[in-house]
Amino acid sequence: MKNISYRLVIFTLAFIFGIAFSIPSFTQSEGPKVKLGLDLQGGLYLLLGVKYDEAIKAKIKTTAATIRYISQKKELYTDDIQILKDGVKFTLLDKDDMKKMDEELKIFQGFKIDKKINKDEVIYYLRITPKEIQKTKTDAINIAVKTIRSRLNAFGLSEPSVRKQGKDKIVVELPGIKTKAEEDRAKKLISTAAHLELMQVDKEHNPTTNEDAAKYGDKILPEKGTSRKYVVKELPILDGNMITDARVAFNQNNQPVINFTLNSQGAKIFGDWTGKHVGDYLAIVIDNEVLSAPVIKERIGGGSGQITVGDAKEAHDLAIALRSGALPAPIVLLEKRSVGPSLGADSIKASLIALISGFILVVIFMVWYYRTAGIVANIALIANLFLILAIMALFGATLTLPGMAGIVLTVGMAVDANVIINERIRELIREGKSIKKAIEGGYANAMSAIVDANITTLIAAFALFAYGTGTIKGFAITMAIGILASMLTAILGTHGIWEFLENKIKLTPKSFGMKG
């Protein structure tokens, strides 16, 4: 037991750990597994753009609706609330309330507030600032990435990848998408804005065009699936941003419905409005299409509501979209690529051939050139490969084609440390040192060169991960894991093995590939 050092114990535990957590990836049994990326198992690649102008319009529209709600709540009498291209215009009917209104408008930090004071009234202009426009654009793409990722996770897809590319594009990779039906459903789920609005139906006016409707502060919306049109107030009562949950259920007629729940602010607005508008019609609008327009029979409290939907699959997808939140701006498809599973199989085959052939050649060379030292180095190399797979499996990493290239590269890098150590040991043996002292001195002399080389490579890997995109990140991850694992196996592990072998077998210069 005295020959079993802490180095050998750590190496042995790491080896067992690597084998144990690599098995599920090889056998596809229960447990953490390395998942294959789009380029290996096939699937769908989408490049998306965001229509920022719509996000800015939505920001202005929400501001207008908030002003109306504040005016009603604080009993500040306003009129002629208009949505402009660059902001909101409205009239405060009582000039004496100007100070109180100014105080309420302080919540709109991203707007420049101007006002025109007339004899009895005040006309306000809230214009969105350039800084707020830029913030809205940045928020739009960040929220879109988060929303799309949430929808796809709920959809049940295997390891979807959603990330920003540059400042204004989104890359979506969907491994495992194989049929046209799956592709169409995924694309619809991604691109559906799912912008829910509850809007009051205007019973007093009956305009035939949107130009005429705008005169009354209205707009005309179609009913989904029919030719019927509804005239609704342009400013919504509330929108989907106030939804906290949405679940599919079935009503008494066995029709699929979506039961939604509002946050405290939405519940208060909804309860107040329904209490004041008994007998009016409330249009439930999704993406500018009216799903239904029930009559309000009584005040609806509790902050919940119900949407009737055509079929169960549509209800399921819409509930996912509502739960994950509305897209802040419409998504436009810029590029689409389908990767077939046959291409993925060919990529896996070619990569495995490169990995196995490279591994075998390295193993043969090390044994031929370094003899026993080569065998020790090869044990460390095998442990290193198992460790890479185990760590990737534990963290749920996705293996891509460049990632496999990173593993192939790691095979050479992992054995490089042992080459340096063995050469240092051989140098000390030539100087007349004993085998034991040569081993200790070899590791001590080689350490600085190995650490410097690995640190510089790690810096490069971190830079690739930080600034690279997609598969470049996969390459950087596998390379970084391989470097860290090789430092454990090639330095600590092989040193522990030599400490164990020193008193078990007779070590000679031939053990390190030397003559004599």
Secondary structure as GFF3:
##gff-version 3
##sequence-region A 1 516
A	DSSP	alpha_helix	6	27	.	.	.	ID=ss1
A	DSSP	beta_strand	35	36	.	.	.	ID=ss2
A	DSSP	alpha_helix	38	41	.	.	.	ID=ss3
A	DSSP	beta_strand	43	50	.	.	.	ID=ss4
A	DSSP	alpha_helix	52	73	.	.	.	ID=ss5
A	DSSP	beta_strand	78	83	.	.	.	ID=ss6
A	DSSP	beta_strand	87	92	.	.	.	ID=ss7
A	DSSP	three_ten_helix	95	97	.	.	.	ID=ss8
A	DSSP	alpha_helix	98	104	.	.	.	ID=ss9
A	DSSP	three_ten_helix	105	107	.	.	.	ID=ss10
A	DSSP	beta_strand	111	117	.	.	.	ID=ss11
A	DSSP	beta_strand	122	128	.	.	.	ID=ss12
A	DSSP	alpha_helix	130	155	.	.	.	ID=ss13
A	DSSP	beta_strand	161	165	.	.	.	ID=ss14
A	DSSP	beta_strand	169	175	.	.	.	ID=ss15
A	DSSP	alpha_helix	180	191	.	.	.	ID=ss16
A	DSSP	beta_strand	196	200	.	.	.	ID=ss17
A	DSSP	alpha_helix	210	215	.	.	.	ID=ss18
A	DSSP	beta_strand	218	222	.	.	.	ID=ss19
A	DSSP	beta_strand	229	233	.	.	.	ID=ss20
A	DSSP	beta_strand	238	239	.	.	.	ID=ss21
A	DSSP	three_ten_helix	240	242	.	.	.	ID=ss22
A	DSSP	beta_strand	243	250	.	.	.	ID=ss23
A	DSSP	beta_strand	256	262	.	.	.	ID=ss24
A	DSSP	alpha_helix	264	276	.	.	.	ID=ss25
A	DSSP	beta_strand	282	286	.	.	.	ID=ss26
A	DSSP	beta_strand	289	292	.	.	.	ID=ss27
A	DSSP	beta_strand	304	308	.	.	.	ID=ss28
A	DSSP	alpha_helix	312	324	.	.	.	ID=ss29
A	DSSP	beta_strand	331	339	.	.	.	ID=ss30
A	DSSP	alpha_helix	341	370	.	.	.	ID=ss31
A	DSSP	alpha_helix	372	394	.	.	.	ID=ss32
A	DSSP	beta_strand	398	399	.	.	.	ID=ss33
A	DSSP	alpha_helix	401	430	.	.	.	ID=ss34
A	DSSP	alpha_helix	435	467	.	.	.	ID=ss35
A	DSSP	alpha_helix	471	486	.	.	.	ID=ss36
A	DSSP	pi_helix	487	493	.	.	.	ID=ss37
A	DSSP	alpha_helix	494	501	.	.	.	ID=ss38
A	DSSP	three_ten_helix	509	512	.	.	.	ID=ss39
###
